[in-house]
């Protein structure tokens, strides 16, 4: 290990354990919210609600465990572009799904 690598490792702040425990509690509560929303009859809103919950869970994991908010700008930019690409893919898939005609099952 070089001296520069040792200095860069020593310069990084160590996150307290309490932060990870709060994130764990938040992720578990969002998991319970996701499981609970599956029992509600919300129709099309159920999908929207579960996607919003999954975005919240993903942003928590990315910001805390992947350090995308404290990292370099390039890391943040790549994360942002990934979300934009995911949004484009979801929009295209939903537009394809909503424009197709309903075909009844053969059985």
Residue frames as qw, qx, qy, qz and C-alpha x, y, z in Angstrom:
[[0.000, 0.890, 0.455, 0.000, 0.00, 0.00, 0.00],
 [0.433, 0.441, -0.021, 0.786, 1.44, 3.36, -0.97],
 [0.204, -0.245, -0.429, 0.845, 1.70, 6.39, 1.27],
 [0.261, -0.034, -0.211, -0.941, -0.83, 8.33, -0.81],
 [0.564, -0.291, -0.675, -0.376, -3.40, 5.52, -0.49],
 [0.468, -0.331, -0.676, 0.462, -2.85, 5.34, 3.26],
 [0.040, -0.155, -0.204, 0.966, -3.35, 9.11, 3.59],
 [0.402, -0.131, -0.397, -0.814, -6.53, 9.06, 1.51],
 [0.577, -0.342, -0.737, -0.081, -7.95, 6.22, 3.60],
 [0.374, -0.315, -0.549, 0.678, -7.11, 8.06, 6.80],
 [0.056, 0.032, -0.016, -0.998, -8.66, 11.30, 5.56],
 [0.419, -0.336, -0.627, -0.564, -12.08, 9.73, 4.98],
 [0.408, -0.314, 0.452, -0.729, -14.50, 10.25, 7.83],
 [0.161, -0.097, -0.982, 0.035, -15.88, 7.13, 9.44],
 [0.491, -0.393, -0.297, -0.718, -19.66, 7.07, 9.63],
 [0.329, -0.267, 0.698, -0.577, -21.09, 6.33, 13.06],
 [0.020, -0.137, -0.989, -0.057, -22.94, 3.06, 13.62],
 [0.250, 0.485, 0.574, -0.611, -26.08, 4.97, 14.59],
 [0.362, 0.465, -0.301, -0.750, -26.41, 6.25, 11.01],
 [0.293, 0.132, -0.888, -0.329, -26.44, 2.70, 9.68],
 [0.033, 0.293, 0.891, -0.346, -28.97, 1.66, 12.32],
 [0.332, 0.513, 0.241, -0.754, -31.27, 4.52, 11.29],
 [0.392, 0.373, -0.576, -0.613, -30.94, 3.50, 7.65],
 [0.139, -0.035, -0.989, -0.019, -31.68, -0.10, 8.61],
 [0.183, 0.427, 0.690, -0.555, -34.81, 1.01, 10.47],
 [0.381, 0.519, -0.085, -0.761, -35.90, 3.15, 7.51],
 [0.326, 0.263, -0.789, -0.449, -35.33, 0.32, 5.02],
 [0.046, -0.181, -0.968, 0.168, -37.22, -2.17, 7.20],
 [0.277, 0.498, 0.479, -0.667, -40.13, 0.25, 7.61],
 [0.411, 0.469, -0.355, -0.697, -40.23, 0.84, 3.85],
 [0.205, 0.093, -0.954, -0.199, -40.19, -2.93, 3.37],
 [0.107, 0.359, 0.832, -0.408, -43.15, -3.26, 5.74],
 [0.342, 0.538, 0.110, -0.763, -44.91, -0.46, 3.88],
 [0.335, 0.328, -0.689, -0.552, -44.36, -2.27, 0.59],
 [0.131, -0.111, -0.985, 0.017, -45.70, -5.53, 1.99],
 [0.168, 0.457, 0.631, -0.604, -48.66, -3.73, 3.53],
 [0.350, 0.467, -0.165, -0.795, -49.50, -1.91, 0.32],
 [0.213, 0.101, -0.888, -0.394, -49.82, -5.26, -1.46],
 [0.007, -0.357, -0.900, 0.249, -52.80, -6.03, 0.77],
 [0.224, 0.542, 0.263, -0.766, -54.63, -2.81, -0.15],
 [0.483, 0.521, 0.646, 0.279, -56.92, -2.61, -3.16],
 [0.070, -0.687, 0.025, 0.723, -55.67, 0.55, -4.79],
 [0.701, 0.671, 0.236, -0.052, -55.91, -0.46, -8.43],
 [0.670, 0.588, -0.056, 0.450, -53.37, 1.27, -10.67],
 [0.172, -0.886, 0.253, -0.349, -52.28, 3.45, -7.77],
 [0.884, -0.414, 0.209, 0.068, -50.75, 0.39, -6.12],
 [0.817, 0.295, 0.096, 0.485, -48.06, 0.23, -8.81],
 [0.185, 0.806, -0.080, 0.557, -47.33, 3.93, -8.50],
 [0.573, -0.757, 0.197, -0.246, -47.08, 3.67, -4.71],
 [0.924, -0.229, 0.207, 0.224, -44.75, 0.68, -4.85],
 [0.657, 0.510, 0.033, 0.554, -42.53, 2.39, -7.44],
 [0.092, -0.861, 0.147, -0.479, -42.31, 5.46, -5.20],
 [0.767, -0.592, 0.237, -0.068, -41.37, 3.29, -2.22],
 [0.910, 0.070, 0.158, 0.377, -38.73, 1.49, -4.27],
 [0.396, 0.729, -0.058, 0.555, -37.25, 4.80, -5.41],
 [0.403, -0.823, 0.220, -0.334, -37.03, 5.88, -1.77],
 [0.898, -0.346, 0.247, 0.115, -35.28, 2.63, -0.83],
 [0.791, 0.384, 0.098, 0.467, -32.90, 2.90, -3.77],
 [0.159, 0.833, -0.129, 0.513, -31.98, 6.49, -2.96],
 [0.636, -0.712, 0.249, -0.160, -31.30, 5.53, 0.65],
 [0.926, -0.107, 0.238, 0.275, -29.00, 2.68, -0.36],
 [0.627, 0.577, 0.066, 0.520, -27.20, 4.79, -2.97],
 [0.026, -0.875, 0.147, -0.461, -26.67, 7.80, -0.73],
 [0.626, -0.677, 0.341, -0.183, -25.61, 5.95, 2.42],
 [0.876, -0.201, 0.410, 0.153, -23.97, 2.69, 1.37],
 [0.740, 0.429, 0.256, 0.451, -22.64, 3.66, -2.05],
 [0.361, -0.589, -0.029, 0.723, -21.61, 7.18, -0.90],
 [0.421, 0.515, 0.489, 0.564, -22.90, 8.74, -4.11],
 [0.075, -0.961, -0.221, -0.149, -23.73, 12.05, -2.39],
 [0.461, -0.816, 0.244, 0.248, -20.31, 12.39, -0.74],
 [0.774, 0.024, 0.425, 0.468, -18.36, 11.09, -3.71],
 [0.219, -0.227, 0.363, 0.877, -16.99, 12.84, -6.73],
 [0.464, 0.447, 0.036, -0.764, -19.19, 14.64, -9.22],
 [0.382, 0.278, -0.762, -0.443, -18.57, 11.93, -11.79],
 [0.054, -0.130, -0.969, 0.203, -20.01, 9.29, -9.44],
 [0.289, 0.459, 0.493, -0.680, -23.08, 11.44, -8.86],
 [0.412, 0.459, -0.330, -0.714, -23.44, 12.08, -12.59],
 [0.275, 0.124, -0.919, -0.252, -23.26, 8.38, -13.45],
 [0.071, 0.296, 0.864, -0.400, -25.87, 7.61, -10.77],
 [0.344, 0.513, 0.208, -0.758, -28.14, 10.34, -12.09],
 [0.396, 0.375, -0.586, -0.600, -27.76, 9.13, -15.67],
 [0.103, -0.039, -0.994, 0.010, -28.63, 5.61, -14.53],
 [0.219, 0.451, 0.664, -0.554, -31.87, 6.88, -13.02],
 [0.387, 0.526, -0.143, -0.744, -32.67, 8.86, -16.16],
 [0.294, 0.239, -0.835, -0.398, -32.05, 5.78, -18.33],
 [0.025, 0.218, 0.945, -0.241, -34.25, 3.67, -16.05],
 [0.318, 0.517, 0.368, -0.704, -37.00, 6.28, -16.35],
 [0.385, 0.439, -0.473, -0.659, -36.74, 6.22, -20.14],
 [0.191, 0.067, -0.966, -0.160, -36.97, 2.42, -20.18],
 [0.135, 0.366, 0.806, -0.445, -40.01, 2.41, -17.89],
 [0.366, 0.533, 0.086, -0.758, -41.76, 5.09, -19.96],
 [0.368, 0.341, -0.676, -0.540, -41.14, 3.19, -23.21],
 [0.107, -0.078, -0.990, 0.044, -42.30, -0.11, -21.71],
 [0.208, 0.458, 0.647, -0.573, -45.46, 1.46, -20.29],
 [0.393, 0.502, -0.156, -0.754, -46.24, 3.28, -23.53],
 [0.295, 0.186, -0.861, -0.370, -45.89, 0.01, -25.42],
 [0.021, -0.221, -0.938, 0.266, -48.09, -1.79, -22.91],
 [0.254, 0.504, 0.457, -0.687, -50.84, 0.85, -22.90],
 [0.387, 0.475, -0.310, -0.727, -51.07, 1.13, -26.70],
 [0.099, 0.082, -0.960, -0.249, -51.56, -2.58, -27.36],
 [0.663, -0.189, -0.279, -0.669, -55.00, -4.02, -27.93],
 [0.552, -0.287, 0.667, -0.410, -56.39, -6.39, -25.33],
 [0.547, 0.199, -0.746, -0.323, -56.13, -9.95, -26.61],
 [0.803, -0.349, 0.188, -0.446, -58.32, -12.46, -24.79],
 [0.320, -0.413, 0.852, -0.019, -56.77, -15.63, -23.48],
 [0.478, 0.161, -0.708, -0.495, -57.33, -18.67, -25.75],
 [0.242, -0.147, -0.943, 0.174, -58.62, -20.88, -22.96]]
